[in-house]
Amino acid sequence: MIYGFSMLFLVLGLLVGVPALRKIMYMFKIKKNSGTTLGNVVSTKSAMNTGGWLMGDVSASEIVNHQRPLVTYQSPQDKEMSVEVIASNFLSTRKYKAGESVEVAYDLSEPWRAYVVREWTAANRDLWIGAVMSILGVALWIVGRVYNLPF
């Protein structure tokens, strides 16, 4: 039984932690050479919410209840750019409202590479949650082995 819980925590930790780590690495590359500006949330619906592309009238993002807000911002060359906010995992509870102003960080040399600044703290939190869950899973496995608990 303990090994089942161990594997559950390990798998859930990886499912939460690995996407968060990928997102942090992407944001860190942008952050090295970044500028910030204010953007506006234009839409809170996902671009995937077009219906019918997966299973008839239901899209994948509707199944997992994801919102992927579209944020527009001005580049240094006065071009309107947009970034779609993608949650780093399936447990995301961050909500955006249409018309809301948000801070956007973008790469100065490639202004189309951008992220919403408040996603940085959320991705770090998700990474910590994933790490703690994975460590807990490994610790439970070790406890089971040390006390020779049956599989």
N, C-alpha and C positions, 0 to 999 in steps of 0.2 A: 504494500500500500504506500509506504513512504517513497518507494522508487517511482510510483505513478505520479505522486505530487511533485517529486523532484523533476521529473521530465516535463510536467505541465508548467512549472515555474520556469524551467530553462527555455522551453519553446516560446512561452509568452514573453519572456525577457528578450529573446532574440527578435521576436516579431515586433516588439516595441523599440528596442535599442538600435538595431541595424538600420532601419529607415531614418531614424533620428540622426545617427552618425553620418549617413550619406548626406542628409540635409545640412548638417552643421559644416561638413567639409565643403559643400557647395557655397554656403554663406561665407565661410572663412576665406575662400578664394576671392569672392566679390569684395569682402571687407578690407582686403589688403590695399586696394586701389579704389576706394569708394567715395561717392558723394551722396548726400541725402537731400531729399525733397519731399514735399507733401503730395500725396496722391489722393484720389477719391475713389471710393468703392462704387463702381458703376452697376454691378449686378452681383447678386448673392447666389445665383443658380450656377450649377456646373455647366461647362461646355459639353459634358457628357450627358446632360439631362435632355437630350434631344428625343429620347424615346424610340424604341424599336431597333437600336443597333445591336442589342444583345439578345433579348428574348421577347420579341414582339413589341409590346407597348411599355415594357419596364426596362429602365436603364440600370447599369451597374451601380451608379452613385445613388440611385434611389433605394436600391436594396440595402446598402450599408449606411444610408442616411448621411451622406457627405455633402457639405456645401463647399464649393470651390469658387470663392468670390473673385471677380475680375476687378483689378485696381488699375486706374490709368494715372499717369504722371507725365510731367514734361521733362524731356532730356535736355542736356546743356545746349543742344543745337535747336531748341524750341520745337522739337518734334514730339507729338503725343505718342507715348509708349504705353504698353499695358503688361501687367503681370498677373497670372492666375495663382491665387494662394492655394497651395496643396498641403493638406495636413500630412504630418510625417507618420501618422499611424491611424488605425481604425478607432482609437479611443478619444479622438480629438473632440473637444467641447467648445472650442473658440468660435465665437459668432461675430459676424460683421453685418452691418446694416447698410443698405443702399444709401448713398449720399454721405456716408461717414468719411471724415478725413483721417488718413493714416500716413505715417512716416514710411518712406520707401528708400532703401539703400540700393544704389546701382553702381556698376563698374564704370569708372570714368572713360576707359578706353573702349568698352563695349556696353553702352547704356541699355541695351535690350536685356542684359543679364541683371536681374534685380530680385529683391525680396522685400517683404513687409517686415519692418524692424521688430515688431512685437513677436514675430514668429521665431526670432533668435532665442528668446527666453523659453518659449514653449518647446523648442527642439532640445534645448539643454535639459529641461525638466524631463522630457521623454527619454533622453539618453540615461539620465540618472535612474529613472524608474526601471528601464530595461536592464541596467547594470545590477541594480539591487535584486531584481527578480532572478536574474541569471545566477548571481552569487548565492542566493537563497536556495536555488535548485541544486547547485553543486554541493552546498553545505548539507542539505538533506540527504543527498546521495552518500556523502562521506559518513554521516551519522549512521545511516543504514548499514554501511560496510563495516564500520568500527564495532557496532553492536551485533553484527552478524544477523540482521533481520532478514526474514525470508522475502523472496521476490513475490 
